[in-house]
Amino acid sequence: MPATMEVVCTDDSCELDMFEMHYTYDMPDDVELAAFSCPYCGGTDCLDEIEL
């Protein structure tokens, strides 16, 4: 099964609580969270992975 990642936006002015990214099998193994931006506020340095 492809990997998933739960992410929280830590920007105080952003209204997004959290979101989950679902990867496909074609996603390179070396892709990190820094490659993505918040879908609501557009921030890149405010994303943190939620570790379960």
PDB file of N, CA, C and O in Angstrom:
ATOM      1  N   MET A   1       0.858  -1.180   0.000  1.00  0.00           N
ATOM      2  CA  MET A   1       0.000   0.000   0.000  1.00  0.00           C
ATOM      3  C   MET A   1       0.901   1.238   0.000  1.00  0.00           C
ATOM      4  O   MET A   1       1.906   1.279   0.710  1.00  0.00           O
ATOM      5  N   PRO A   2       0.536   2.243  -0.797  1.00  0.00           N
ATOM      6  CA  PRO A   2       1.334   3.485  -0.832  1.00  0.00           C
ATOM      7  C   PRO A   2       1.351   4.178   0.526  1.00  0.00           C
ATOM      8  O   PRO A   2       0.447   4.012   1.344  1.00  0.00           O
ATOM      9  N   ALA A   3       2.395   4.948   0.736  1.00  0.00           N
ATOM     10  CA  ALA A   3       2.551   5.667   2.004  1.00  0.00           C
ATOM     11  C   ALA A   3       1.542   6.801   2.133  1.00  0.00           C
ATOM     12  O   ALA A   3       1.064   7.337   1.132  1.00  0.00           O
ATOM     13  N   THR A   4       1.225   7.160   3.367  1.00  0.00           N
ATOM     14  CA  THR A   4       0.420   8.343   3.660  1.00  0.00           C
ATOM     15  C   THR A   4       1.173   9.159   4.705  1.00  0.00           C
ATOM     16  O   THR A   4       2.002   8.631   5.446  1.00  0.00           O
ATOM     17  N   MET A   5       0.874  10.445   4.751  1.00  0.00           N
ATOM     18  CA  MET A   5       1.503  11.323   5.724  1.00  0.00           C
ATOM     19  C   MET A   5       0.446  12.280   6.245  1.00  0.00           C
ATOM     20  O   MET A   5      -0.236  12.942   5.463  1.00  0.00           O
ATOM     21  N   GLU A   6       0.306  12.358   7.569  1.00  0.00           N
ATOM     22  CA  GLU A   6      -0.596  13.329   8.180  1.00  0.00           C
ATOM     23  C   GLU A   6       0.223  14.558   8.520  1.00  0.00           C
ATOM     24  O   GLU A   6       1.308  14.461   9.093  1.00  0.00           O
ATOM     25  N   VAL A   7      -0.316  15.729   8.155  1.00  0.00           N
ATOM     26  CA  VAL A   7       0.430  16.978   8.258  1.00  0.00           C
ATOM     27  C   VAL A   7      -0.418  18.029   8.965  1.00  0.00           C
ATOM     28  O   VAL A   7      -1.632  18.102   8.771  1.00  0.00           O
ATOM     29  N   VAL A   8       0.241  18.839   9.785  1.00  0.00           N
ATOM     30  CA  VAL A   8      -0.411  19.955  10.458  1.00  0.00           C
ATOM     31  C   VAL A   8       0.278  21.244  10.012  1.00  0.00           C
ATOM     32  O   VAL A   8       1.495  21.270   9.826  1.00  0.00           O
ATOM     33  N   CYS A   9      -0.503  22.313   9.841  1.00  0.00           N
ATOM     34  CA  CYS A   9       0.048  23.628   9.540  1.00  0.00           C
ATOM     35  C   CYS A   9       0.143  24.387  10.856  1.00  0.00           C
ATOM     36  O   CYS A   9      -0.852  24.534  11.566  1.00  0.00           O
ATOM     37  N   THR A  10       1.332  24.866  11.178  1.00  0.00           N
ATOM     38  CA  THR A  10       1.565  25.531  12.460  1.00  0.00           C
ATOM     39  C   THR A  10       1.476  27.056  12.379  1.00  0.00           C
ATOM     40  O   THR A  10       1.727  27.741  13.371  1.00  0.00           O
ATOM     41  N   ASP A  11       1.123  27.589  11.215  1.00  0.00           N
ATOM     42  CA  ASP A  11       0.976  29.043  11.055  1.00  0.00           C
ATOM     43  C   ASP A  11      -0.265  29.491  11.830  1.00  0.00           C
ATOM     44  O   ASP A  11      -1.372  29.024  11.562  1.00  0.00           O
ATOM     45  N   ASP A  12      -0.076  30.392  12.785  1.00  0.00           N
ATOM     46  CA  ASP A  12      -1.186  30.853  13.633  1.00  0.00           C
ATOM     47  C   ASP A  12      -2.314  31.521  12.857  1.00  0.00           C
ATOM     48  O   ASP A  12      -3.457  31.518  13.315  1.00  0.00           O
ATOM     49  N   SER A  13      -2.021  32.088  11.701  1.00  0.00           N
ATOM     50  CA  SER A  13      -3.057  32.764  10.926  1.00  0.00           C
ATOM     51  C   SER A  13      -3.751  31.822   9.937  1.00  0.00           C
ATOM     52  O   SER A  13      -4.672  32.241   9.235  1.00  0.00           O
ATOM     53  N   CYS A  14      -3.328  30.571   9.874  1.00  0.00           N
ATOM     54  CA  CYS A  14      -3.926  29.605   8.938  1.00  0.00           C
ATOM     55  C   CYS A  14      -5.103  28.904   9.608  1.00  0.00           C
ATOM     56  O   CYS A  14      -5.020  28.509  10.771  1.00  0.00           O
ATOM     57  N   GLU A  15      -6.186  28.754   8.875  1.00  0.00           N
ATOM     58  CA  GLU A  15      -7.397  28.113   9.397  1.00  0.00           C
ATOM     59  C   GLU A  15      -7.402  26.599   9.209  1.00  0.00           C
ATOM     60  O   GLU A  15      -8.300  25.924   9.713  1.00  0.00           O
ATOM     61  N   LEU A  16      -6.422  26.052   8.496  1.00  0.00           N
ATOM     62  CA  LEU A  16      -6.360  24.606   8.255  1.00  0.00           C
ATOM     63  C   LEU A  16      -5.874  23.890   9.503  1.00  0.00           C
ATOM     64  O   LEU A  16      -4.855  24.267  10.081  1.00  0.00           O
ATOM     65  N   ASP A  17      -6.586  22.875   9.912  1.00  0.00           N
ATOM     66  CA  ASP A  17      -6.217  22.113  11.101  1.00  0.00           C
ATOM     67  C   ASP A  17      -5.139  21.084  10.740  1.00  0.00           C
ATOM     68  O   ASP A  17      -4.018  21.148  11.244  1.00  0.00           O
ATOM     69  N   MET A  18      -5.484  20.151   9.875  1.00  0.00           N
ATOM     70  CA  MET A  18      -4.545  19.136   9.430  1.00  0.00           C
ATOM     71  C   MET A  18      -5.039  18.546   8.124  1.00  0.00           C
ATOM     72  O   MET A  18      -6.203  18.711   7.759  1.00  0.00           O
ATOM     73  N   PHE A  19      -4.154  17.860   7.426  1.00  0.00           N
ATOM     74  CA  PHE A  19      -4.553  17.167   6.209  1.00  0.00           C
ATOM     75  C   PHE A  19      -3.695  15.931   6.046  1.00  0.00           C
ATOM     76  O   PHE A  19      -2.641  15.801   6.669  1.00  0.00           O
ATOM     77  N   GLU A  20      -4.158  15.025   5.201  1.00  0.00           N
ATOM     78  CA  GLU A  20      -3.440  13.784   4.966  1.00  0.00           C
ATOM     79  C   GLU A  20      -3.071  13.690   3.503  1.00  0.00           C
ATOM     80  O   GLU A  20      -3.906  13.902   2.624  1.00  0.00           O
ATOM     81  N   MET A  21      -1.809  13.370   3.247  1.00  0.00           N
ATOM     82  CA  MET A  21      -1.347  13.204   1.869  1.00  0.00           C
ATOM     83  C   MET A  21      -1.239  11.709   1.577  1.00  0.00           C
ATOM     84  O   MET A  21      -0.667  10.949   2.358  1.00  0.00           O
ATOM     85  N   HIS A  22      -1.793  11.309   0.448  1.00  0.00           N
ATOM     86  CA  HIS A  22      -1.717   9.927   0.005  1.00  0.00           C
ATOM     87  C   HIS A  22      -0.795   9.877  -1.199  1.00  0.00           C
ATOM     88  O   HIS A  22      -1.063  10.509  -2.221  1.00  0.00           O
ATOM     89  N   TYR A  23       0.274   9.137  -1.079  1.00  0.00           N
ATOM     90  CA  TYR A  23       1.236   9.008  -2.178  1.00  0.00           C
ATOM     91  C   TYR A  23       0.806   7.901  -3.128  1.00  0.00           C
ATOM     92  O   TYR A  23       0.031   7.017  -2.762  1.00  0.00           O
ATOM     93  N   THR A  24       1.315   7.962  -4.343  1.00  0.00           N
ATOM     94  CA  THR A  24       1.181   6.849  -5.278  1.00  0.00           C
ATOM     95  C   THR A  24       2.470   6.038  -5.221  1.00  0.00           C
ATOM     96  O   THR A  24       3.449   6.459  -4.605  1.00  0.00           O
ATOM     97  N   TYR A  25       2.467   4.903  -5.850  1.00  0.00           N
ATOM     98  CA  TYR A  25       3.673   4.074  -5.880  1.00  0.00           C
ATOM     99  C   TYR A  25       4.805   4.748  -6.650  1.00  0.00           C
ATOM    100  O   TYR A  25       5.966   4.371  -6.492  1.00  0.00           O
ATOM    101  N   ASP A  26       4.483   5.741  -7.483  1.00  0.00           N
ATOM    102  CA  ASP A  26       5.489   6.409  -8.299  1.00  0.00           C
ATOM    103  C   ASP A  26       6.221   7.533  -7.569  1.00  0.00           C
ATOM    104  O   ASP A  26       7.158   8.106  -8.125  1.00  0.00           O
ATOM    105  N   MET A  27       5.824   7.865  -6.348  1.00  0.00           N
ATOM    106  CA  MET A  27       6.470   8.934  -5.590  1.00  0.00           C
ATOM    107  C   MET A  27       7.892   8.502  -5.229  1.00  0.00           C
ATOM    108  O   MET A  27       8.077   7.427  -4.659  1.00  0.00           O
ATOM    109  N   PRO A  28       8.886   9.309  -5.546  1.00  0.00           N
ATOM    110  CA  PRO A  28      10.267   8.954  -5.193  1.00  0.00           C
ATOM    111  C   PRO A  28      10.432   8.792  -3.677  1.00  0.00           C
ATOM    112  O   PRO A  28       9.788   9.501  -2.904  1.00  0.00           O
ATOM    113  N   ASP A  29      11.277   7.875  -3.259  1.00  0.00           N
ATOM    114  CA  ASP A  29      11.482   7.595  -1.844  1.00  0.00           C
ATOM    115  C   ASP A  29      12.114   8.753  -1.089  1.00  0.00           C
ATOM    116  O   ASP A  29      11.943   8.861   0.125  1.00  0.00           O
ATOM    117  N   ASP A  30      12.841   9.620  -1.786  1.00  0.00           N
ATOM    118  CA  ASP A  30      13.557  10.693  -1.106  1.00  0.00           C
ATOM    119  C   ASP A  30      12.768  11.997  -0.988  1.00  0.00           C
ATOM    120  O   ASP A  30      13.336  13.019  -0.602  1.00  0.00           O
ATOM    121  N   VAL A  31      11.472  11.985  -1.311  1.00  0.00           N
ATOM    122  CA  VAL A  31      10.639  13.185  -1.187  1.00  0.00           C
ATOM    123  C   VAL A  31      10.398  13.465   0.294  1.00  0.00           C
ATOM    124  O   VAL A  31      10.022  12.574   1.055  1.00  0.00           O
ATOM    125  N   GLU A  32      10.623  14.720   0.687  1.00  0.00           N
ATOM    126  CA  GLU A  32      10.429  15.131   2.079  1.00  0.00           C
ATOM    127  C   GLU A  32       9.307  16.150   2.171  1.00  0.00           C
ATOM    128  O   GLU A  32       8.854  16.678   1.155  1.00  0.00           O
ATOM    129  N   LEU A  33       8.865  16.424   3.378  1.00  0.00           N
ATOM    130  CA  LEU A  33       7.779  17.367   3.626  1.00  0.00           C
ATOM    131  C   LEU A  33       8.109  18.761   3.091  1.00  0.00           C
ATOM    132  O   LEU A  33       7.204  19.498   2.701  1.00  0.00           O
ATOM    133  N   ALA A  34       9.379  19.130   3.068  1.00  0.00           N
ATOM    134  CA  ALA A  34       9.801  20.451   2.588  1.00  0.00           C
ATOM    135  C   ALA A  34       9.448  20.678   1.116  1.00  0.00           C
ATOM    136  O   ALA A  34       9.474  21.818   0.650  1.00  0.00           O
ATOM    137  N   ALA A  35       9.123  19.629   0.388  1.00  0.00           N
ATOM    138  CA  ALA A  35       8.764  19.749  -1.025  1.00  0.00           C
ATOM    139  C   ALA A  35       7.315  20.205  -1.216  1.00  0.00           C
ATOM    140  O   ALA A  35       6.903  20.481  -2.343  1.00  0.00           O
ATOM    141  N   PHE A  36       6.543  20.287  -0.141  1.00  0.00           N
ATOM    142  CA  PHE A  36       5.122  20.601  -0.229  1.00  0.00           C
ATOM    143  C   PHE A  36       4.804  21.935   0.435  1.00  0.00           C
ATOM    144  O   PHE A  36       5.606  22.465   1.203  1.00  0.00           O
ATOM    145  N   SER A  37       3.632  22.466   0.131  1.00  0.00           N
ATOM    146  CA  SER A  37       3.164  23.690   0.767  1.00  0.00           C
ATOM    147  C   SER A  37       1.755  23.465   1.304  1.00  0.00           C
ATOM    148  O   SER A  37       1.044  22.563   0.860  1.00  0.00           O
ATOM    149  N   CYS A  38       1.367  24.291   2.257  1.00  0.00           N
ATOM    150  CA  CYS A  38       0.027  24.196   2.839  1.00  0.00           C
ATOM    151  C   CYS A  38      -1.007  24.507   1.759  1.00  0.00           C
ATOM    152  O   CYS A  38      -0.892  25.528   1.081  1.00  0.00           O
ATOM    153  N   PRO A  39      -2.004  23.660   1.587  1.00  0.00           N
ATOM    154  CA  PRO A  39      -3.017  23.920   0.559  1.00  0.00           C
ATOM    155  C   PRO A  39      -3.930  25.100   0.882  1.00  0.00           C
ATOM    156  O   PRO A  39      -4.656  25.570   0.006  1.00  0.00           O
ATOM    157  N   TYR A  40      -3.906  25.584   2.118  1.00  0.00           N
ATOM    158  CA  TYR A  40      -4.771  26.700   2.493  1.00  0.00           C
ATOM    159  C   TYR A  40      -4.030  28.036   2.457  1.00  0.00           C
ATOM    160  O   TYR A  40      -4.460  28.972   1.782  1.00  0.00           O
ATOM    161  N   CYS A  41      -2.908  28.120   3.191  1.00  0.00           N
ATOM    162  CA  CYS A  41      -2.209  29.405   3.280  1.00  0.00           C
ATOM    163  C   CYS A  41      -1.010  29.503   2.340  1.00  0.00           C
ATOM    164  O   CYS A  41      -0.487  30.594   2.114  1.00  0.00           O
ATOM    165  N   GLY A  42      -0.574  28.380   1.798  1.00  0.00           N
ATOM    166  CA  GLY A  42       0.550  28.377   0.870  1.00  0.00           C
ATOM    167  C   GLY A  42       1.910  28.347   1.531  1.00  0.00           C
ATOM    168  O   GLY A  42       2.926  28.326   0.837  1.00  0.00           O
ATOM    169  N   GLY A  43       1.959  28.343   2.858  1.00  0.00           N
ATOM    170  CA  GLY A  43       3.232  28.326   3.570  1.00  0.00           C
ATOM    171  C   GLY A  43       3.982  27.021   3.380  1.00  0.00           C
ATOM    172  O   GLY A  43       3.372  25.966   3.205  1.00  0.00           O
ATOM    173  N   THR A  44       5.304  27.095   3.415  1.00  0.00           N
ATOM    174  CA  THR A  44       6.119  25.893   3.268  1.00  0.00           C
ATOM    175  C   THR A  44       6.908  25.571   4.529  1.00  0.00           C
ATOM    176  O   THR A  44       7.161  24.401   4.814  1.00  0.00           O
ATOM    177  N   ASP A  45       7.298  26.582   5.283  1.00  0.00           N
ATOM    178  CA  ASP A  45       8.091  26.334   6.480  1.00  0.00           C
ATOM    179  C   ASP A  45       7.232  26.134   7.725  1.00  0.00           C
ATOM    180  O   ASP A  45       7.763  26.068   8.834  1.00  0.00           O
ATOM    181  N   CYS A  46       5.930  26.037   7.560  1.00  0.00           N
ATOM    182  CA  CYS A  46       5.019  25.903   8.695  1.00  0.00           C
ATOM    183  C   CYS A  46       4.382  24.512   8.771  1.00  0.00           C
ATOM    184  O   CYS A  46       3.491  24.290   9.590  1.00  0.00           O
ATOM    185  N   LEU A  47       4.825  23.583   7.935  1.00  0.00           N
ATOM    186  CA  LEU A  47       4.251  22.251   7.937  1.00  0.00           C
ATOM    187  C   LEU A  47       5.060  21.311   8.813  1.00  0.00           C
ATOM    188  O   LEU A  47       6.289  21.297   8.753  1.00  0.00           O
ATOM    189  N   ASP A  48       4.368  20.526   9.628  1.00  0.00           N
ATOM    190  CA  ASP A  48       4.992  19.511  10.459  1.00  0.00           C
ATOM    191  C   ASP A  48       4.247  18.199  10.266  1.00  0.00           C
ATOM    192  O   ASP A  48       3.019  18.172  10.194  1.00  0.00           O
ATOM    193  N   GLU A  49       5.006  17.113  10.183  1.00  0.00           N
ATOM    194  CA  GLU A  49       4.406  15.787  10.075  1.00  0.00           C
ATOM    195  C   GLU A  49       3.897  15.368  11.445  1.00  0.00           C
ATOM    196  O   GLU A  49       4.573  15.575  12.453  1.00  0.00           O
ATOM    197  N   ILE A  50       2.711  14.782  11.483  1.00  0.00           N
ATOM    198  CA  ILE A  50       2.142  14.267  12.709  1.00  0.00           C
ATOM    199  C   ILE A  50       2.648  12.830  12.868  1.00  0.00           C
ATOM    200  O   ILE A  50       2.349  11.956  12.054  1.00  0.00           O
ATOM    201  N   GLU A  51       3.413  12.609  13.925  1.00  0.00           N
ATOM    202  CA  GLU A  51       3.954  11.271  14.208  1.00  0.00           C
ATOM    203  C   GLU A  51       2.979  10.529  15.121  1.00  0.00           C
ATOM    204  O   GLU A  51       2.642  11.015  16.200  1.00  0.00           O
ATOM    205  N   LEU A  52       2.539   9.378  14.695  1.00  0.00           N
ATOM    206  CA  LEU A  52       1.620   8.578  15.516  1.00  0.00           C
ATOM    207  C   LEU A  52       2.373   7.555  16.302  1.00  0.00           C
ATOM    208  O   LEU A  52       1.770   6.787  17.051  1.00  0.00           O
TER     209      LEU A  52
END
